Amino acid sequence: MSRKTKKQVFTNIEVIDAGAKGKTIAKAPDGKVIFLSNAVPGDVVDVQTFKARKAYYEGKAVHFHKRSEKRTEPVCEHFGVCGGCKWQDMAYKYQLYYKQNEVVNNLTRLGHIQLPEVTPILGSENQYFYRNKMEFSFSDSRWLTLEEVQSDKDLGDKNALGFHIPGMWDKILDLKTCHLQENPSNDIRNAVKTFAIENHLEFFSTRNQTGFLRTMMIRTSSTGDIMVMFQFFKEDKKNRELLLNFIAESFPQITSLQYVINGKANDTIYDQEVILYKGNDHIFEEMEGLKFKINAKSFYQTNSNQAYQLYKITRDFAGLTGNELVYDLYTGTGTIAQFVAKHAKKVIGVEAVPDAILAAKENAQLNDINNVEFFVGDMKHVFNDSFIAKHGQPDVIITDPPRDGMHKDVVQQLLNIAPKKIVYVSCNSATQARDLALMNDTYKVTKVQAVDMFPQTFHVENVVLLEKRSELPN
């Protein structure tokens, strides 16, 4: 070990676990935890630290003495630079193990929840090419490798179409092949880049806020629909039509071709007008005979196959008989509400985003579902006495909040309403654990099911069933 400075080298360190946010864990000789970003549990490595805190270090493996049996060969040439698939070097069965372990640890250690026998995590049938939505950014300043930076060779144009480098807001990794979305995704992206360069279309400069081509979104669906949407930084009718006509002619299977003219400092489209160029302004997703109309701004679970599994688990946990009044909190575009509706007497969906509620109502009408109602409102204000008096005392509440979990006032309102059952769907088991702890005196966790929606990443969904302790047998 080197002398004790901020940056240190520790030799022959065994990586012992995987932690939050994709980091793996080792122990330094002084007993502190080391968080690593480029190692797998079971590796024995030399560690170069680059950050020191009172209780831990952050570092990277700079030499491997032994490579773990849990390792596998990454399939993607961009692995290690692209931040999208941090666990590609870990065999899938071990990814599942560490995801389940994180859920259990969060619920028991953070939430101090007594768990029933935990059902094994539900893995994804497709471990690659499972995403139905990808967003790519154009840049005139692609990420250069160290070899390129040190090279005397002419690197040619520096245009890129791909993903942001983690922590580098103005650098884009130029993608050759991405293993997250099925073709024609890669073919479309590569054809667009080649055509744009050949026709001297300007790639966007984030730093200078100049250029023409800004972002491209590709959405696919289980019904075979394909949506492509471009963001242009400024209007240039000639070049815009040149590109859009090329894409429409080259990929006739595209069912929705749209664009946005966005001259803002950021590339969010929620306050922008989306303009239809060719085809429909939407695509359809289908699940158990239900059709969900998805536009460019819609939220829909990005792994369609696993979303179906997640919703089946949610419905199963709710244990509906056809007589229940169900509240679906954070309903989004109402997918869960409609999925459970045929098993319930009535479903009330609540969401803070007005456009999402409009889509939910439209989809319910499309599916001829008459026992659902949707309301716009801030979750922590909606569930007052008058709302309950008007719409009824729910038997079951399903809640699927964002990563931050539920506001403490929402948790308190759940306790005030006190339904027989609460089904809590979470994309962040740490905030889920915090919320469960607040309800632990009144509710008992009787079922837990983790679901892997995002293979090759550290993200994991978790579904918990809460039942009132007063109604459970002793």
C-alpha positions, 0 to 999 in steps of 0.5 A: 500500500502506498503512503496515506494520501487522498489517492492510494493503491491497495493491492490484492483486494478481494471484491466481496459484494455488489451494492447500490447503483451498480457499484461493487464492494471491497474492504480496504486494509484499514477496514473502510469500504471501497466502492468500485465501478469496474469489478465483479464480486470474486475478482482479486484486484489492485485498487486505485482510489480517487475519492476518500471519505470518512467511512469509505473510498471510491476507486477502480481496479487497475490490475486483476490478480484473479478474475471471478467465476461470476464474470462473463464476456461483455457482448457490446464493443462499447461496454465500459465506456457507455454507461447504459449496461454496467453489469454486462461483465457479470453472468445473468444468474448472478445479476439476478442474485445481487438484485434480489439481495439488494431488495431484501437488504433494503427492506430488512436493514433500511426498513426493518421489515419482517419479511415472509418467505421471499419468492425468487426474483423473476428474470427476463426472458430476453436479456438483450434487445428488450427495450421498446424505447431508445433516445439518441443524441447528436453531437459535433464533439464525439467522445474520443478514446485516450488512444485517439487523443494521443494519436497524430492521425487525422480523426476526420469529423467528430460527429456522433449519434449515440449516448451521453458519456456518464458525467460528461454533459457535452460528450456523446459516445458514437454508437455502432451497435446497441444491444438494447433495442431490436432492429431496425433500431441500429439500422435506422440510427446508422443510416441517419448518421451516414446520410447526415454526414454525406449531406452536410447536415449540422450535428448539434453542439451542446456547448455552443447551442448551435447546429441542426440535428439534436436528438432522435427517439425510436419506439417499437411495440409488440404489435409491430409499430415503429415510431421515429421522432427527431428533434431539430434545434432550428427550422430548416425546411429543405434539410428537414424534409431531405432527412425525413423523406430519406428515412420514410423511403428507406424504412417503409415499416415506420408507422409514425414519423414525427419531429419537434423544432426545439430551440431551448437550452434543454432537449425535453419535449414535454412543453414542445409541439410534436408535429406529424410528418408521415403515418400516425401520431401514435403507436399501439402496445397490446396486453391481454387484448387491451390496446394502449395508444402511445404518443411521443410524450407517453410514458410506458414501461420500456420492457413490454414483456416484463411489464406484462409479468409485473402487472400480472403479479400486481393483480395477483397480489391484489387478490381481486374477486370482482367486488372491490373498489380499487384506487390506483395511485400514480396511475400514469396513462392508466395501464395498471388500472385498466389491466386490473379493471375486469377483476374489480368493481371499480378502479379510480386512477390518480395522476399529477400529469394532465396529459397522462390522464387524458391518455388514460381516459382515451385508452379506457374508451378505446378498450371499452372499459367503463368501470374506471375513472381518472383524476388529475391531482397532486397525490398528497392533496387528493385523498382528503375526506371529501374525495373519499366521501365522493368516490368511496372507501377503497378496499385495495390501493395500488401505488406505483410512485416514482423513484423518490417514493411516496411523500410522507403526507401520502403515506399518512393519508394511506394510513388514514384511509386504511384499506384492507390491502395495499400493493406497492410497486417500486422501482427503488427498494430503498425508498420503498423500504422507507415508506414501508417502515412508516406503515409497519405498525398498521400493515404487515408485508405478506408477499414480496416479488422482485422483477428484473425489468432491465437486464445488464443494469443494476435496476430492479422493480419490487412488488410488495403486498401489505395487509392490515395486521388487525385483519390477519389471523394471529 
